[in-house]
Amino acid sequence: MSVKKSVRVRGVLCALALAVVSTLSSAGPSYDQSRQELESVLADLIAWLPGGWDSYPQVHFERRYRTPIEGEHEHWHHIFQRIDAPQLGEVVFYGQINAGGRDAPMMHRTQILYKVWIDEQRGAVVINGQGLADPEKYVDLHERPELWKEVKWRDPDGIHCDFLWRRSGEQIVGVLDGKIASGRDAGPGTCTYMVNNTDVKFLADAEWVLGPDVLWDYDINLMAGHQFVGRKDRTHIRMYRARGYDCRIEDAKGARQWRAHDRGAKTAVTTKDGRAVQLMLLRAPMPDRNGRGMQDRLRLLVQKPNEDAPIAEIEAAPRAASIETRYEGISASCALVDTLPPMHVAR
């Protein structure tokens, strides 16, 4: 065989090999996990997911240091609670999102019931999620256990997508998958279906990455090719587990209690000369004072209303049991507690 022909043959073989590798990689990885490994994933999901998750640390960093080209991420306070709802399954979670923080109104259509189980054949912990029937009746359901055994899905037969969870290093990761083969035609991590027996295609693309203290949430929805949920830059909302603090405040208007959390809770206060300012309790990774990397700290900040830059700032260790500050006739002392501030107001 001539040298020139040999080179051409090797080139063809290399191209074929690359094509095979490309085809295999586009199909996504395979999984062969034991029952015990999947039970470990489920145990971590049950242990880590419940609680209040807030994206304000991400928003605060973007406002003060670097705003993405598409703009700052949304401020979400995402609640998850395991509930006793045997009518749905053995492991069930309730979730809702309050846009703008824990004290802000709940986002429309964000109340979801999640059923969880192990699927050994697919090598994953599976979550099915759907909105509630009569959702207005069940706002803040996580704090209303008397209602847990009566809730139900809006349309159980209308669930087209599975959320498959597996371990990745020290975290667990959930990605979408169609329930049937035709629902997987957009590739791994996605789910498609036709809307209400029409020729309009719905596509969902989602990835959640969960650890003990951080939840990365990436959700994209498209209808007939038009995106209506998620960011164009396809980046995650990064939420952090919130912890509760009970604070005693004294200012020009007197003394009072403030039930706060450490992911950006705010309250209005007044200086001794009558100026309106606000306190914010924030645990977040921020640029190190020495200019190298990021440093996770708990901070109690005094700010002008609706501004993120502090007038005064006190720092403590990220998991500090207490923190306090004094500024212009204002004093605040906060102590760590086991519960977050309540959200439901009985009527």
N, C-alpha and C positions, 0 to 999 in steps of 0.2 A: 504493500500500500504506500502511495506517495505521501510525503510529509504534508502537502497541501490538503490531500483528501483526508488524512488522519486528523488534521486540525478541524476540518469541517464536521467529521463524525463526532469528535469529542464535543464540539460546540452544540450539535444536535442533542447528544446525550445529556449535556449540562442543562440545556433548555428544558428537556423532558423532565429531568430531576427537579428543577426549580418549579415546573408546573405542578408536579406531584406534591411537592412540599407546600406550595401555595394553596392547592386544593385541600390538602389535609388541614392546614392551619386555619383556613376559612371556615372549616366545619366546627371549630372550637375544640377544647380539650375533652378527653374522656375521663370518667370518674369510676373508681371501683372502691367504694368505702364500705367498711364493715358496719354492722348494726350498732356496735359499740361506738364507733366514730361518729355516726349520725346522732346517736343519743347524746354524745358530748356537745355537738353543735346545737341540738335542741335545748340542752341544759343551759348553755351560754345565752341563747336567745331569750329564754325565760328569765335568766338572772339579769341580763343587761338591758333589755328593751324597756321595761316599765320605768316610768319617771317623766320628768319634764326636760325637754331638750330645747335649747335656745340658740339661735344663730347670731345673736347680737355681737358676740366677740368678733365674728367675721366681718360684720357690718362696721363695727367700731374701727377695726384696723383699716378697712377700705376708706372710711371717711377721713381718717387722720394721716394715713401713710401712703396708700396706693389704691386708686380706684380703677377697677378693670375697664377696658375699652367699652364694654357693653353697659357699664354702670354698676353700681353696688348691687350685691345680692339682696334678695328679699329678707326681711326680718321675720322669722317664724319662731313661734313657741309651739313645739309639737309635743303633745301629750300621748303617752301610751300607758295602758293599765291592763293587766291580766284580770279578766272578769270570770265569774262563775256563771257560765251560760251553757249548760249541758244540752239545751235544745239545738245548739250549733256544733258542739264538739267538746273534746276533753280539754284542749288547750285553745283558749280564745282570748284575743286582745281587743280592746277598744282604743281608737285613736282619733284625735282631732287636732286641727291647727288653728292657732290664734295669730293672725297676721298683725305684726307690730308689737308683740310681746304678750306676756301672760295676762296682763290686765286689759288687753285690747279685745275687740269683738272677734268672735269665731269666724273663720272663712267659710263661705257657702260651699257645700258639697265636700267638706273635708272630714266629716264624721264617717269612720270606716270600722267595720267589724272584721277581724282577721282570724281565720281558722287555721291551725297549724297541725301538721302531722308528718310522720316519717314515711318516705317512699323509697324502699330499699332497691326496687327495680331501677329507678332513675338515679339512685345514689345521692339523694338530697333530702333536706327538710323542706317541705312544701308549705307555702302560705297562700291561701285564697282570701282575697279581700274584696268587700263590696259595701256600699252605703246601706244605711238602715232604712227600714220602712218607718214612716212617720218620724223623720229625724228631729224635727223641732221639739218633739216631746222629750228627747234624750240629750239635750245639750249638757255638757259637763257630766256625762254618764260615769266617768271614772270616779266621781265623788258621790254617786247615787246607787249604792249596791242593792237597794230595795227594788230597782228596776232591771237588774241584770238578767233575771231568768225569764223576762218577757220580750226581750229584744229579738229581732229577726232581720235577715237580709231583705233588701228591697225586691230582688229577683234572682233567686238561687240558680235558676237555669240560664241566666244571662252572664255567668262568669266564664270568660273565654281564655283567661291567662292564668298561669301558675307562676308563683314567685319561688325560685329554687335557691336554697341557702346551702352553702358549703363553707368549709374552713379555708382561710388563706392566711398562713402565718399565725399571728396572734389575734387576728380578727376573723369575723365571719362575714361572708359576702352573699347578697341576694341579687339575682338577675332574673329577668322575665323569660318565659318560655310559653309557647302556645300549647293548649291542651291537646290539639290534634295537629297532624303533619302540616296541613295547609296554613296553620297559624304560625308556622316557623319559617315562612318563605322569605322573610327579611333578614335572616341570619341569627346567630347566637345572641342572646340577651334581649331579643325583641319578641313581640307578639302582635299578630295582625288578625283582623276579622272584618267581615262585611257588616255594616250597620243596619240593623232592623230589616234584614232581607232586601237591602237595596244594593246598588253597584258602587256604593261609597265605602272606601276602605279606611278603617281605623288602624293606626300603628302606634304602639306603645314601646318605648325604649327606656329601661330603668335599671339602675344599679344602686343598691344601698350597701354601705360598708360600716359595720358596727363593731365597736370595741367597748370596753367598760365605761369610757368617759366621752367618746366622740362618735357621732353618727354623720356620715357623709351621704347625702341624698341627691341623686341625679334622676330626674324624671322628665321625659320628653313625650308629648302626645301630638300626633298629626292626624288630621281628617282630610281625606282626599288630597293629600300632599301638603296641606297648609298647617303649620305648627301653631298650636293654640295653648300649649302648656310647656313650660321649660324655657331655658335660655338659648339664644342663638349660638353663644360661645360654648355650649354643651359642657358647662362646668357644674360642679356639685355645690349645693348649699351645705355648709359645714355647721352642724349643731353640736352643742356641748351640754353634757349633763349638768343640770342645775341643782344646787343644794340650798336649803332654807336657812335663813338667819332671822333672829328676833333682835330688833334694834330699839334702843331708847334714845329719843331725840329731844333736845332742848334748844329753843331758839327764841326770837323776839315775841312769838305768839304763845309760848308756854312749853309744856312737856307733853310728850305723847309716845305711843308705841308704833313701830313700823315693822310690819312683817314683810321681809324682803327675800330675794334670792340672789345668788352670786353671779348671774349671767346678764347683768345690765338693768336690774331693778332701779327705779327712780322715784324720788319723792320731793315735793316742793318744800323749801324752808326759807326763812327770812332772817337777814343779818340784823345786828343791833341797831344799824342806822336805817332799817326799813327796806333794804334792797331784796328783791326776789331772786333767789338762786335755787339750785337743785342739788340733791345728793344722788350719787349713783354708786351702787355696789357692783363691782365687776371683777370676776376672775377670768383672765384671758392671756394667751401668749402674745406678747408685744415685743418690739425691737429692744434688744438689750441696751442699757444705758451706755455701755462701752462700744456700741456700734457693731457687735459681732453676734449674728444670729438672733434668736428669739428667746424670751424668758417668760415662763408662766408664773404670774403673781396674782394675788388678791389685792384689789385696790379699792379704796373708798375715796371718791372724787367729789369735789365741789365744782359745779359748772354754772355758767349762765344758762338760762332756759333755752332748750332746743339747740344747744351747742355741744359738741363732743370734746373739744379741747378743755382740759381742766384749768380752773383758777388755782386750785390747791389739790394736792394728791398725797395720800398716805398708802404705803405698801406693806404687805405682810406675805408670809409663805402661802403658797397656793391653797393648801388645806388647813389654813389657820383656824383655830377654834374661836378666835375673836379678833376684832379690829375696831379701832376708834379714831376719831379725829376731832379737832377743834379749829374753828375759823370764824372770826369776826362775830363773836357772840353765839355761834352755833356749836353745839357739841352732839356727837353721835357715837354710840357704843353698840356694836353688833356682836351677837354670840351665835355660834352654829347650833342648829336644832335638827331634829330628825325628819321633819316634815316641811313641805313647801307651803307657801301661803294658799289658803283655799280660793277656789275659783267660782264655785256654785253659790248663788244667792237664792235662798228659798223664798218663794212667793206665796 
